Amino acid sequence: MRQDLRYNIGKNKESGMFGFLKNIFSSKEKKEKNIISILKDDHKRLIDIYVKIDKAMDKNDFVLAQHEVANFVREYNKHILLEDTQLYVALEEKYQDKKHILKTIKAISKDMNAITRAITFFERKYKEINYNNRDIFMEEFKHIGSVLTQRVELEEERLYPLL
């Protein structure tokens, strides 16, 4: 039996335990690359929605702007869910023995929670957008855009490469 196993493993490197392990590691690698790809696509989609809101506000189309704010928050929440359930879990698993890196990852995650609360508050505050609150809406909207731009750069340049 042992000779048969050695023969099969030697004959076909993709079979037996080696093939199994190779598939596990390659599928994990593919999954990680896929997560990063999805998250980057999310960033592009969020930026596109942000631009739609900005253009709607330039035209004083408050109905469209409100619709796109709701769309933005929905897409943002999907993005955060993927980060929380896939990205941070994978990073914490990968760096569980490197406390200094793990500490940084957790700090980045915690910072994202603060941004999420701010976006949720923003959406609730502006259930209705009109001429009376347009200027303050735009001021806060531009601030959110600035924070998210910095966040996207941080994630894509420093966090995603860790995976």
Backbone as JSON Lines, residues from 0, in Angstrom:
{"i":0,"aa":"M","n":[0.83,-1.2,0.0],"ca":[0.0,0.0,0.0],"c":[0.87,1.25,0.0]}
{"i":1,"aa":"R","n":[1.87,1.27,0.89],"ca":[2.76,2.41,0.98],"c":[3.5,2.6,-0.35]}
{"i":2,"aa":"Q","n":[3.92,1.5,-0.97],"ca":[4.61,1.61,-2.25],"c":[3.68,2.17,-3.32]}
{"i":3,"aa":"D","n":[2.4,1.75,-3.29],"ca":[1.43,2.27,-4.25],"c":[1.27,3.78,-4.1]}
{"i":4,"aa":"L","n":[1.2,4.24,-2.87],"ca":[1.05,5.67,-2.61],"c":[2.28,6.43,-3.11]}
{"i":5,"aa":"R","n":[3.47,5.89,-2.79],"ca":[4.7,6.54,-3.27],"c":[4.74,6.56,-4.79]}
{"i":6,"aa":"Y","n":[4.32,5.47,-5.39],"ca":[4.32,5.39,-6.84],"c":[3.38,6.45,-7.43]}
{"i":7,"aa":"N","n":[2.16,6.52,-6.88],"ca":[1.18,7.47,-7.4],"c":[1.61,8.92,-7.17]}
{"i":8,"aa":"I","n":[2.18,9.21,-6.02],"ca":[2.64,10.57,-5.73],"c":[3.8,10.92,-6.64]}
{"i":9,"aa":"G","n":[4.73,9.98,-6.81],"ca":[5.89,10.23,-7.67],"c":[5.49,10.36,-9.12]}
{"i":10,"aa":"K","n":[4.5,9.59,-9.53],"ca":[4.08,9.58,-10.92],"c":[3.28,10.84,-11.27]}
{"i":11,"aa":"N","n":[2.4,11.26,-10.37],"ca":[1.54,12.4,-10.65],"c":[1.59,13.36,-9.47]}
{"i":12,"aa":"K","n":[2.34,14.41,-9.62],"ca":[2.55,15.35,-8.52],"c":[1.26,16.05,-8.1]}
{"i":13,"aa":"E","n":[0.23,16.03,-8.93],"ca":[-1.03,16.69,-8.61],"c":[-1.95,15.79,-7.79]}
{"i":14,"aa":"S","n":[-1.6,14.54,-7.6],"ca":[-2.48,13.65,-6.86],"c":[-2.0,13.49,-5.44]}
{"i":15,"aa":"G","n":[-2.76,12.76,-4.66],"ca":[-2.36,12.48,-3.28],"c":[-2.33,13.72,-2.42]}
{"i":16,"aa":"M","n":[-1.57,13.64,-1.35],"ca":[-1.49,14.72,-0.37],"c":[-0.92,16.0,-0.98]}
{"i":17,"aa":"F","n":[0.09,15.87,-1.85],"ca":[0.7,17.05,-2.43],"c":[-0.3,17.82,-3.3]}
{"i":18,"aa":"G","n":[-1.06,17.12,-4.08],"ca":[-2.08,17.76,-4.9],"c":[-3.14,18.43,-4.05]}
{"i":19,"aa":"F","n":[-3.54,17.75,-2.98],"ca":[-4.53,18.3,-2.05],"c":[-4.02,19.6,-1.43]}
{"i":20,"aa":"L","n":[-2.78,19.56,-0.93],"ca":[-2.2,20.75,-0.31],"c":[-2.02,21.88,-1.32]}
{"i":21,"aa":"K","n":[-1.59,21.52,-2.52],"ca":[-1.42,22.53,-3.55],"c":[-2.75,23.21,-3.86]}
{"i":22,"aa":"N","n":[-3.82,22.41,-3.96],"ca":[-5.14,22.97,-4.24],"c":[-5.61,23.87,-3.1]}
{"i":23,"aa":"I","n":[-5.35,23.48,-1.86],"ca":[-5.75,24.31,-0.72],"c":[-5.05,25.65,-0.8]}
{"i":24,"aa":"F","n":[-3.73,25.62,-0.97],"ca":[-2.98,26.87,-0.97],"c":[-3.28,27.72,-2.2]}
{"i":25,"aa":"S","n":[-3.43,27.08,-3.35],"ca":[-3.71,27.88,-4.54],"c":[-5.13,28.44,-4.47]}
{"i":26,"aa":"S","n":[-6.08,27.7,-3.92],"ca":[-7.44,28.23,-3.82],"c":[-7.49,29.34,-2.78]}
{"i":27,"aa":"K","n":[-6.68,29.24,-1.73],"ca":[-6.63,30.31,-0.73],"c":[-6.04,31.57,-1.37]}
{"i":28,"aa":"E","n":[-4.98,31.38,-2.16],"ca":[-4.36,32.51,-2.86],"c":[-5.35,33.14,-3.83]}
{"i":29,"aa":"K","n":[-6.07,32.32,-4.58],"ca":[-7.07,32.83,-5.53],"c":[-8.17,33.58,-4.79]}
{"i":30,"aa":"K","n":[-8.6,33.04,-3.66],"ca":[-9.65,33.68,-2.87],"c":[-9.19,35.05,-2.39]}
{"i":31,"aa":"E","n":[-7.94,35.13,-1.92],"ca":[-7.41,36.4,-1.43],"c":[-7.31,37.42,-2.57]}
{"i":32,"aa":"K","n":[-6.85,36.99,-3.73],"ca":[-6.76,37.89,-4.88],"c":[-8.15,38.33,-5.32]}
{"i":33,"aa":"N","n":[-9.12,37.41,-5.25],"ca":[-10.49,37.72,-5.62],"c":[-11.09,38.75,-4.65]}
{"i":34,"aa":"I","n":[-10.83,38.58,-3.37],"ca":[-11.33,39.54,-2.37],"c":[-10.79,40.93,-2.68]}
{"i":35,"aa":"I","n":[-9.5,41.02,-2.94],"ca":[-8.88,42.31,-3.24],"c":[-9.49,42.91,-4.51]}
{"i":36,"aa":"S","n":[-9.69,42.1,-5.51],"ca":[-10.29,42.57,-6.76],"c":[-11.7,43.11,-6.51]}
{"i":37,"aa":"I","n":[-12.49,42.39,-5.75],"ca":[-13.85,42.82,-5.44],"c":[-13.83,44.13,-4.65]}
{"i":38,"aa":"L","n":[-12.95,44.22,-3.66],"ca":[-12.87,45.44,-2.84],"c":[-12.45,46.64,-3.68]}
{"i":39,"aa":"K","n":[-11.51,46.44,-4.59],"ca":[-11.09,47.54,-5.47],"c":[-12.23,47.95,-6.41]}
{"i":40,"aa":"D","n":[-12.98,46.97,-6.91],"ca":[-14.15,47.28,-7.74],"c":[-15.18,48.07,-6.93]}
{"i":41,"aa":"D","n":[-15.35,47.69,-5.67],"ca":[-16.25,48.43,-4.79],"c":[-15.81,49.88,-4.67]}
{"i":42,"aa":"H","n":[-14.51,50.1,-4.52],"ca":[-14.01,51.47,-4.41],"c":[-14.38,52.28,-5.66]}
{"i":43,"aa":"K","n":[-14.19,51.68,-6.82],"ca":[-14.54,52.37,-8.06],"c":[-16.03,52.69,-8.12]}
{"i":44,"aa":"R","n":[-16.85,51.72,-7.72],"ca":[-18.3,51.91,-7.72],"c":[-18.71,53.02,-6.74]}
{"i":45,"aa":"L","n":[-18.1,53.02,-5.56],"ca":[-18.41,54.06,-4.57],"c":[-18.0,55.45,-5.08]}
{"i":46,"aa":"I","n":[-16.86,55.53,-5.72],"ca":[-16.42,56.8,-6.29],"c":[-17.4,57.26,-7.38]}
{"i":47,"aa":"D","n":[-17.83,56.32,-8.22],"ca":[-18.8,56.66,-9.27],"c":[-20.1,57.21,-8.67]}
{"i":48,"aa":"I","n":[-20.58,56.57,-7.62],"ca":[-21.81,57.03,-6.97],"c":[-21.59,58.4,-6.33]}
{"i":49,"aa":"Y","n":[-20.43,58.58,-5.71],"ca":[-20.09,59.86,-5.1],"c":[-20.16,60.98,-6.16]}
{"i":50,"aa":"V","n":[-19.59,60.71,-7.32],"ca":[-19.61,61.69,-8.41],"c":[-21.04,61.97,-8.86]}
{"i":51,"aa":"K","n":[-21.89,60.94,-8.92],"ca":[-23.3,61.13,-9.29],"c":[-24.01,62.05,-8.3]}
{"i":52,"aa":"I","n":[-23.71,61.86,-7.02],"ca":[-24.32,62.72,-6.0],"c":[-23.86,64.16,-6.22]}
{"i":53,"aa":"D","n":[-22.58,64.33,-6.43],"ca":[-22.03,65.67,-6.64],"c":[-22.67,66.35,-7.85]}
{"i":54,"aa":"K","n":[-22.81,65.63,-8.94],"ca":[-23.42,66.19,-10.15],"c":[-24.9,66.52,-9.92]}
{"i":55,"aa":"A","n":[-25.6,65.64,-9.2],"ca":[-27.01,65.9,-8.9],"c":[-27.15,67.16,-8.06]}
{"i":56,"aa":"M","n":[-26.25,67.35,-7.12],"ca":[-26.3,68.55,-6.28],"c":[-25.95,69.79,-7.08]}
{"i":57,"aa":"D","n":[-25.05,69.69,-8.05],"ca":[-24.74,70.82,-8.92],"c":[-25.98,71.29,-9.68]}
{"i":58,"aa":"K","n":[-26.85,70.33,-10.0],"ca":[-28.09,70.64,-10.74],"c":[-29.28,70.89,-9.81]}
{"i":59,"aa":"N","n":[-29.0,70.86,-8.5],"ca":[-30.07,70.99,-7.5],"c":[-31.15,69.93,-7.69]}
{"i":60,"aa":"D","n":[-30.74,68.76,-8.15],"ca":[-31.66,67.62,-8.28],"c":[-31.61,66.84,-6.97]}
{"i":61,"aa":"F","n":[-32.35,67.33,-6.0],"ca":[-32.29,66.77,-4.65],"c":[-32.86,65.36,-4.57]}
{"i":62,"aa":"V","n":[-33.83,65.06,-5.39],"ca":[-34.42,63.71,-5.4],"c":[-33.38,62.69,-5.86]}
{"i":63,"aa":"L","n":[-32.7,63.0,-6.96],"ca":[-31.65,62.1,-7.45],"c":[-30.51,62.0,-6.44]}
{"i":64,"aa":"A","n":[-30.12,63.13,-5.87],"ca":[-29.04,63.11,-4.89],"c":[-29.41,62.22,-3.7]}
{"i":65,"aa":"Q","n":[-30.63,62.35,-3.21],"ca":[-31.07,61.53,-2.08],"c":[-31.08,60.05,-2.45]}
{"i":66,"aa":"H","n":[-31.53,59.74,-3.64],"ca":[-31.52,58.36,-4.13],"c":[-30.09,57.81,-4.17]}
{"i":67,"aa":"E","n":[-29.17,58.61,-4.68],"ca":[-27.78,58.17,-4.79],"c":[-27.1,58.09,-3.43]}
{"i":68,"aa":"V","n":[-27.48,58.94,-2.49],"ca":[-26.94,58.82,-1.12],"c":[-27.34,57.46,-0.55]}
{"i":69,"aa":"A","n":[-28.6,57.1,-0.72],"ca":[-29.06,55.79,-0.22],"c":[-28.32,54.66,-0.93]}
{"i":70,"aa":"N","n":[-28.1,54.8,-2.22],"ca":[-27.36,53.82,-2.99],"c":[-25.91,53.73,-2.5]}
{"i":71,"aa":"F","n":[-25.3,54.88,-2.24],"ca":[-23.93,54.94,-1.74],"c":[-23.82,54.2,-0.4]}
{"i":72,"aa":"V","n":[-24.74,54.48,0.49],"ca":[-24.69,53.85,1.82],"c":[-24.89,52.34,1.7]}
{"i":73,"aa":"R","n":[-25.79,51.93,0.84],"ca":[-26.03,50.49,0.62],"c":[-24.76,49.81,0.1]}
{"i":74,"aa":"E","n":[-24.13,50.4,-0.91],"ca":[-22.9,49.82,-1.48],"c":[-21.75,49.87,-0.47]}
{"i":75,"aa":"Y","n":[-21.68,50.94,0.27],"ca":[-20.64,51.08,1.3],"c":[-20.79,49.97,2.36]}
{"i":76,"aa":"N","n":[-22.03,49.74,2.79],"ca":[-22.26,48.71,3.81],"c":[-21.91,47.31,3.29]}
{"i":77,"aa":"K","n":[-22.18,47.04,2.03],"ca":[-21.78,45.76,1.44],"c":[-20.26,45.63,1.44]}
{"i":78,"aa":"H","n":[-19.6,46.72,1.1],"ca":[-18.14,46.74,1.07],"c":[-17.58,46.47,2.47]}
{"i":79,"aa":"I","n":[-18.11,47.13,3.46],"ca":[-17.64,46.96,4.84],"c":[-17.88,45.54,5.33]}
{"i":80,"aa":"L","n":[-19.01,44.98,4.96],"ca":[-19.3,43.59,5.35],"c":[-18.25,42.64,4.79]}
{"i":81,"aa":"L","n":[-17.88,42.82,3.54],"ca":[-16.84,41.98,2.93],"c":[-15.5,42.2,3.63]}
{"i":82,"aa":"E","n":[-15.17,43.44,3.91],"ca":[-13.92,43.71,4.63],"c":[-13.91,43.01,5.99]}
{"i":83,"aa":"D","n":[-15.01,43.16,6.72],"ca":[-15.07,42.61,8.08],"c":[-15.06,41.08,8.11]}
{"i":84,"aa":"T","n":[-15.78,40.47,7.16],"ca":[-15.92,39.01,7.2],"c":[-14.84,38.26,6.43]}
{"i":85,"aa":"Q","n":[-14.16,38.95,5.52],"ca":[-13.15,38.26,4.71],"c":[-11.76,38.86,4.88]}
{"i":86,"aa":"L","n":[-11.63,40.14,4.58],"ca":[-10.31,40.77,4.57],"c":[-9.66,40.75,5.95]}
{"i":87,"aa":"Y","n":[-10.32,41.33,6.93],"ca":[-9.7,41.43,8.25],"c":[-9.51,40.06,8.9]}
{"i":88,"aa":"V","n":[-10.42,39.15,8.64],"ca":[-10.27,37.79,9.17],"c":[-9.03,37.14,8.58]}
{"i":89,"aa":"A","n":[-8.86,37.26,7.27],"ca":[-7.69,36.67,6.6],"c":[-6.39,37.34,7.08]}
{"i":90,"aa":"L","n":[-6.42,38.66,7.22],"ca":[-5.21,39.36,7.68],"c":[-4.86,38.98,9.12]}
{"i":91,"aa":"E","n":[-5.86,38.92,9.97],"ca":[-5.59,38.56,11.36],"c":[-5.08,37.13,11.48]}
{"i":92,"aa":"E","n":[-5.59,36.26,10.64],"ca":[-5.1,34.87,10.63],"c":[-3.65,34.82,10.14]}
{"i":93,"aa":"K","n":[-3.37,35.55,9.09],"ca":[-2.04,35.54,8.49],"c":[-0.98,36.13,9.43]}
{"i":94,"aa":"Y","n":[-1.35,37.14,10.18],"ca":[-0.38,37.85,11.02],"c":[-0.6,37.61,12.52]}
{"i":95,"aa":"Q","n":[-1.21,36.5,12.87],"ca":[-1.5,36.24,14.28],"c":[-0.26,36.17,15.15]}
{"i":96,"aa":"D","n":[0.88,35.83,14.57],"ca":[2.12,35.74,15.34],"c":[2.97,37.01,15.25]}
{"i":97,"aa":"K","n":[2.5,38.0,14.52],"ca":[3.25,39.25,14.37],"c":[2.42,40.37,14.99]}
{"i":98,"aa":"K","n":[2.6,40.54,16.28],"ca":[1.76,41.44,17.06],"c":[1.79,42.88,16.58]}
{"i":99,"aa":"H","n":[2.95,43.38,16.13],"ca":[3.02,44.78,15.68],"c":[2.2,45.0,14.41]}
{"i":100,"aa":"I","n":[2.2,44.03,13.5],"ca":[1.39,44.14,12.27],"c":[-0.08,43.97,12.62]}
{"i":101,"aa":"L","n":[-0.37,43.02,13.49],"ca":[-1.75,42.77,13.91],"c":[-2.34,44.01,14.59]}
{"i":102,"aa":"K","n":[-1.55,44.68,15.39],"ca":[-1.99,45.9,16.07],"c":[-2.36,46.98,15.04]}
{"i":103,"aa":"T","n":[-1.55,47.11,14.0],"ca":[-1.83,48.08,12.94],"c":[-3.12,47.72,12.19]}
{"i":104,"aa":"I","n":[-3.28,46.44,11.88],"ca":[-4.48,45.97,11.17],"c":[-5.72,46.28,12.01]}
{"i":105,"aa":"K","n":[-5.66,46.0,13.29],"ca":[-6.81,46.26,14.16],"c":[-7.1,47.76,14.28]}
{"i":106,"aa":"A","n":[-6.06,48.58,14.3],"ca":[-6.26,50.03,14.37],"c":[-6.93,50.53,13.09]}
{"i":107,"aa":"I","n":[-6.52,50.01,11.94],"ca":[-7.13,50.39,10.67],"c":[-8.6,49.98,10.66]}
{"i":108,"aa":"S","n":[-8.89,48.79,11.15],"ca":[-10.27,48.31,11.22],"c":[-11.11,49.2,12.14]}
{"i":109,"aa":"K","n":[-10.55,49.54,13.28],"ca":[-11.27,50.39,14.25],"c":[-11.55,51.76,13.64]}
{"i":110,"aa":"D","n":[-10.58,52.3,12.93],"ca":[-10.75,53.59,12.26],"c":[-11.89,53.52,11.24]}
{"i":111,"aa":"M","n":[-12.0,52.4,10.56],"ca":[-13.08,52.23,9.59],"c":[-14.43,52.23,10.27]}
{"i":112,"aa":"N","n":[-14.5,51.69,11.47],"ca":[-15.75,51.7,12.22],"c":[-16.2,53.12,12.51]}
{"i":113,"aa":"A","n":[-15.26,54.01,12.8],"ca":[-15.6,55.42,13.04],"c":[-16.14,56.07,11.76]}
{"i":114,"aa":"I","n":[-15.53,55.75,10.63],"ca":[-16.0,56.28,9.35],"c":[-17.41,55.77,9.06]}
{"i":115,"aa":"T","n":[-17.65,54.51,9.34],"ca":[-18.96,53.91,9.11],"c":[-20.02,54.63,9.95]}
{"i":116,"aa":"R","n":[-19.71,54.89,11.2],"ca":[-20.67,55.62,12.05],"c":[-20.96,57.0,11.49]}
{"i":117,"aa":"A","n":[-19.93,57.69,11.01],"ca":[-20.11,59.03,10.44],"c":[-21.0,58.99,9.19]}
{"i":118,"aa":"I","n":[-20.8,57.98,8.35],"ca":[-21.62,57.85,7.13],"c":[-23.06,57.53,7.49]}
{"i":119,"aa":"T","n":[-23.26,56.66,8.46],"ca":[-24.61,56.32,8.9],"c":[-25.31,57.57,9.47]}
{"i":120,"aa":"F","n":[-24.6,58.34,10.28],"ca":[-25.15,59.57,10.84],"c":[-25.49,60.56,9.73]}
{"i":121,"aa":"F","n":[-24.61,60.68,8.75],"ca":[-24.83,61.57,7.61],"c":[-26.11,61.2,6.88]}
{"i":122,"aa":"E","n":[-26.27,59.91,6.6],"ca":[-27.47,59.47,5.87],"c":[-28.73,59.78,6.67]}
{"i":123,"aa":"R","n":[-28.71,59.52,7.96],"ca":[-29.88,59.79,8.81],"c":[-30.17,61.29,8.9]}
{"i":124,"aa":"K","n":[-29.13,62.07,8.97],"ca":[-29.28,63.52,9.1],"c":[-29.92,64.12,7.85]}
{"i":125,"aa":"Y","n":[-29.6,63.55,6.7],"ca":[-30.07,64.11,5.44],"c":[-31.09,63.19,4.76]}
{"i":126,"aa":"K","n":[-32.11,62.84,5.51],"ca":[-33.2,62.05,4.92],"c":[-33.89,62.86,3.83]}
{"i":127,"aa":"E","n":[-33.83,64.17,4.0],"ca":[-34.38,65.06,2.99],"c":[-33.34,66.14,2.69]}
{"i":128,"aa":"I","n":[-33.02,66.27,1.41],"ca":[-32.09,67.31,0.98],"c":[-32.91,68.36,0.24]}
{"i":129,"aa":"N","n":[-32.65,69.62,0.56],"ca":[-33.39,70.72,-0.07],"c":[-32.53,71.98,-0.09]}
{"i":130,"aa":"Y","n":[-33.11,73.06,-0.56],"ca":[-32.37,74.33,-0.63],"c":[-31.93,74.8,0.75]}
{"i":131,"aa":"N","n":[-32.72,74.51,1.77],"ca":[-32.41,74.99,3.12],"c":[-31.17,74.34,3.72]}
{"i":132,"aa":"N","n":[-30.92,73.08,3.4],"ca":[-29.77,72.38,3.99],"c":[-28.68,72.05,2.96]}
{"i":133,"aa":"R","n":[-28.85,72.55,1.76],"ca":[-27.93,72.23,0.66],"c":[-26.47,72.55,0.99]}
{"i":134,"aa":"D","n":[-26.21,73.74,1.5],"ca":[-24.82,74.16,1.73],"c":[-24.14,73.32,2.8]}
{"i":135,"aa":"I","n":[-24.82,73.08,3.9],"ca":[-24.22,72.27,4.97],"c":[-24.08,70.81,4.52]}
{"i":136,"aa":"F","n":[-25.06,70.34,3.75],"ca":[-24.96,68.99,3.17],"c":[-23.69,68.89,2.34]}
{"i":137,"aa":"M","n":[-23.47,69.86,1.45],"ca":[-22.3,69.82,0.57],"c":[-21.0,69.9,1.36]}
{"i":138,"aa":"E","n":[-20.98,70.69,2.4],"ca":[-19.78,70.8,3.23],"c":[-19.45,69.45,3.87]}
{"i":139,"aa":"E","n":[-20.44,68.81,4.44],"ca":[-20.23,67.51,5.08],"c":[-19.96,66.42,4.04]}
{"i":140,"aa":"F","n":[-20.63,66.51,2.91],"ca":[-20.44,65.56,1.82],"c":[-19.0,65.61,1.3]}
{"i":141,"aa":"K","n":[-18.46,66.81,1.12],"ca":[-17.08,66.97,0.66],"c":[-16.1,66.43,1.69]}
{"i":142,"aa":"H","n":[-16.4,66.63,2.97],"ca":[-15.54,66.08,4.03],"c":[-15.53,64.55,3.97]}
{"i":143,"aa":"I","n":[-16.69,63.95,3.81],"ca":[-16.76,62.48,3.7],"c":[-15.96,62.02,2.48]}
{"i":144,"aa":"G","n":[-16.07,62.73,1.37],"ca":[-15.31,62.38,0.18],"c":[-13.82,62.43,0.42]}
{"i":145,"aa":"S","n":[-13.38,63.43,1.15],"ca":[-11.95,63.57,1.46],"c":[-11.47,62.42,2.35]}
{"i":146,"aa":"V","n":[-12.24,62.1,3.37],"ca":[-11.88,61.01,4.28],"c":[-11.85,59.67,3.53]}
{"i":147,"aa":"L","n":[-12.85,59.45,2.7],"ca":[-12.9,58.18,1.96],"c":[-11.78,58.08,0.92]}
{"i":148,"aa":"T","n":[-11.41,59.18,0.32],"ca":[-10.3,59.16,-0.64],"c":[-9.01,58.74,0.06]}
{"i":149,"aa":"Q","n":[-8.77,59.32,1.22],"ca":[-7.59,58.94,2.0],"c":[-7.66,57.48,2.4]}
{"i":150,"aa":"R","n":[-8.85,57.03,2.76],"ca":[-9.04,55.64,3.19],"c":[-8.77,54.67,2.05]}
{"i":151,"aa":"V","n":[-9.3,54.96,0.88],"ca":[-9.09,54.09,-0.29],"c":[-7.6,53.99,-0.59]}
{"i":152,"aa":"E","n":[-6.9,55.11,-0.55],"ca":[-5.46,55.1,-0.8],"c":[-4.74,54.24,0.24]}
{"i":153,"aa":"L","n":[-5.1,54.38,1.5],"ca":[-4.49,53.58,2.57],"c":[-4.72,52.1,2.32]}
{"i":154,"aa":"E","n":[-5.96,51.74,2.05],"ca":[-6.28,50.33,1.84],"c":[-5.55,49.75,0.64]}
{"i":155,"aa":"E","n":[-5.62,50.44,-0.48],"ca":[-5.06,49.88,-1.7],"c":[-3.53,49.9,-1.72]}
{"i":156,"aa":"E","n":[-2.93,50.89,-1.07],"ca":[-1.47,50.98,-1.08],"c":[-0.79,50.25,0.07]}
{"i":157,"aa":"R","n":[-1.46,50.18,1.23],"ca":[-0.78,49.62,2.4],"c":[-1.45,48.37,2.98]}
{"i":158,"aa":"L","n":[-2.78,48.32,2.98],"ca":[-3.47,47.2,3.62],"c":[-3.59,45.99,2.7]}
{"i":159,"aa":"Y","n":[-4.09,46.18,1.5],"ca":[-4.31,45.06,0.58],"c":[-3.03,44.3,0.25]}
{"i":160,"aa":"P","n":[-1.9,44.99,0.08],"ca":[-0.67,44.23,-0.19],"c":[-0.26,43.28,0.95]}
{"i":161,"aa":"L","n":[-0.76,43.52,2.15],"ca":[-0.43,42.61,3.26],"c":[-1.06,41.23,3.07]}
{"i":162,"aa":"L","n":[-2.13,41.18,2.3],"ca":[-2.8,39.9,2.1],"c":[-2.04,39.11,1.05]}
